[in-house]
C-alpha cells in the first residue's frame, strides 16, 4: 500500500537522522532510493529521478535563497538590519516584538513566496534576537507562521492561483475572501505557538555565518531611509510584477520587462547590487571586503541548499512512484461535502508527497466534478484546497528543511514546531472557509 510506504520511509528517515546521526542530505537520498525501489521505479532510471528532483528544487530555490542570504549578510555587516530592527523596537516596543514580526511578515508575504520573504526578513529577526536578548523562536517563529499562512492560503501565490484557474474562480475575490481567513488564523497561531511549553523550552542559537555578530553604534549605522529602501526594493519589484500580471494581458515588451525584473532571482540580484553600492563603503574599503561578506553567507547556505535539494529528490520519487495517482483513485468515490473533500484530499496528498503545489493541483482535479451543481462558490473551493495544502509539513517537504536549518533545530524539534503549527493552521483554515461559505450563502438569499 503506497501510504504505508510513505509512513515507513518517514520513520526510517527519522531513525537515520536521530539515532544514527546521519547527515540529512545523505539520509534523504538513501531513503529516496529505497522508496524508488519499493515503488517499482526501474533501477536504471532512479538516478535520473533523483537528479530531476534535486534540479527542480535547487533550480527554484538556490538563486532565491543564495542571493537573499547575501543581501541579508551585507545589510547585517553594514548595520542596516540593526537600524530597521531598532526602529521596529521603537515603534512597537520590546513587549510587542512578535506583533511587529507578524505585521511585517503579512504585509510582505501577501505577494511574495515563502522562501523569498523568509530570507529577506530573517536577518531583521536575527538582529532583534541579538538586540533584545529574546529567544530565537520567540521572534522568528511568528515570522515563519505568518509567511506560511500568506503563501499557502492566498493568490497570487502559485498553488492558490493554479487552483483558481481550475475552478474558474476570480483571483481577486479569492484573495479578498481569503484575507478574512488567513489574517486571523495566521495571527492567532503566530502569537500563540511560541508560548506553548513544548516550544518555549527550545533554545536554539542563531546559525553561524548568516548574521553579523557586531553591534553598531548609531553613528556607524546607515540611515533608516536607505535601510528600508534596500530591504523593500525586491518587495516593490515583485509586487509590481504580480499586480501588472493580474491587471494587464497581451504580449507587449513592457509586460515582459516587468515580469523579468519582478521575478524573484532578478529582483534579489538587483537588490544585492543596490546593497553593495549603498552599504559597501561601510563594510570595507574594497570590493574584496564586500565579497568576503557575501562569501561568508554562501558558505553558511551550502549545507542548507544540499538538504533542501535532497528533500526535492525524495518528493520526486514519491510523485514518480504513483502515490498521487493512488490517492486520487481512492478518494474519487467519497460522498461528502465538496469543501471538506477538497480540503481532505489536499491534506492527504500533502502528507504523502510534501509538495503543496502538487497537493493543490491534484486535489482540485478530484474536487472539480463535485463543484458543478453543488452551489459552492468556486472561490471558497480554492481556499479549501489551499488551506489543506499547508497541513502536516514534515520531512518530505523541502520548506521543512529550510525552517529547520535557519532556526537551528533537530529533526524532532522541527517536527514538533513546524508540523504542529501547519496542521493547526490547516484546521483553522477549513473552519474559516466554512464560515465564509455560510456568510456568502446568507448574503445571497
Buried (B, 14 or more C-beta within 10 A) or exposed (E): EBBEBBEBBBEBBBEBBEEEEBBBBBBBBBBBBBBBBBBEBEEEEBEEBBEBBBBBBBEBBBBBBBBBBBBBBBBBBBBBBBBBBBBBBEEBEEEBBBBBBBBBBBBBBBBBBBBBBBBBBBBBBBBBBBBBEBBBBBBBBBBBBBBBBBBBBBBBBBBBBBBBBBBEBBBEBBBEBBBBBBBEBBBBBBBBBBEEEEBEEBEBEBBEBBBBEEEBEEEEBBEEEBBBBBBBBBBEBBBBBBBBBBEEEEEEEEBEEBBEBBBBBBBBBBBBEBBBEBBBBBBBEEEEBBBBBBBBBBEBBEBBBBBBBBBBBBBBBBBBBBBBEBBBEBBEEEEEBBBBBBBBBBBBBBBBBBBBBBBBBBBBBBBBEBBEEBEBBBBBBBBBBBBBBBBBBBBBBBBBBBBBBBBBBEBEBBBBBBBBBBBBBBBBBBEBBBEBBEEBEEEEE
